[in-house]
Structures are given as structure tokens and as C-alpha cells.
């Protein structure tokens, strides 16, 4: 079964933004895909995590600025 990077990226981004999956669970998911050698999927998941991480950091900066 092949999982394209784009599909994994979209799914991970949606799950992270909605709170359906935590960062800890995301690590387990990446471990699973690494074990099954789905490296492109892992890359997509990591790219989604970076986007969400940057969004959270931006939100914190805005909150700090407004207080």
C-alpha cells in the first residue's frame, strides 16, 4: 500500500488543527509509518506538524502582544 506525501500531509494537518491527534500520538504514527517504510508519508506528516507548530507560535506571539 502506497501513501502519497500529499495525502498524509492533508490528513495530519487536519487532525492536528482539529485537536483529534496530539503531538505524542503523532510520534507514534510516524513510528508506525517508518516501521512500514512509508518515508514519503512521514515527510508529509512532519511538514504538517511544522505548519501547525508555527501557527501556534504565531498565536502565542499575538496573545503576548495584546496583553
C-alpha positions as a printed Julia matrix, in Angstrom:
67×3 Matrix{Float64}:
  0.0    0.0    0.0
  1.48   3.34  -1.07
  0.57   6.51   0.78
  1.49   9.7   -1.06
  3.13  12.51   0.87
  0.35  14.96  -0.05
 -2.39  12.72   1.35
 -0.55  12.19   4.63
  0.17  15.92   4.82
 -3.51  16.86   4.36
 -4.7   14.29   6.88
 -2.11  15.18   9.51
 -2.75  18.91   9.08
 -6.5   18.43   9.55
 -6.03  16.14  12.57
 -3.56  18.46  14.27
 -5.59  21.62  13.66
 -8.78  20.0   14.92
 -7.12  18.51  18.0
 -8.03  14.95  17.03
 -4.42  13.89  17.48
 -1.81  15.07  19.95
  1.88  15.51  19.29
  2.57  12.36  21.32
  0.16  10.37  19.17
  1.73  11.92  16.08
  5.1   10.48  17.12
  3.54   7.02  17.36
  2.01   7.48  13.92
  5.37   8.44  12.44
  6.98   5.42  14.11
  4.33   3.19  12.53
  4.94   4.57   9.04
  8.71   4.39   9.48
  8.41   0.75  10.51
  6.49   0.06   7.3
  8.94   2.17   5.24
  6.43   4.82   4.19
  9.05   7.56   4.23
  7.16   9.98   1.98
  4.15   9.8    4.29
  6.39  10.56   7.26
  7.7   13.61   5.42
  4.16  14.85   4.83
  3.27  14.38   8.49
  6.36  16.27   9.61
  5.64  19.13   7.22
  2.11  19.4    8.62
  3.48  19.43  12.16
  5.87  22.28  11.29
  2.99  24.35   9.91
  0.84  23.79  13.0
  3.82  24.47  15.29
  4.49  27.77  13.5
  0.79  28.7   13.71
  0.76  28.06  17.46
  3.92  30.1   17.91
  2.38  32.97  15.94
 -0.81  32.82  18.01
  1.22  32.96  21.23
  3.16  35.97  19.96
 -0.08  37.78  19.09
 -1.58  36.95  22.51
  1.56  38.19  24.27
  1.47  41.39  22.22
 -2.18  42.01  23.08
 -1.72  41.62  26.84
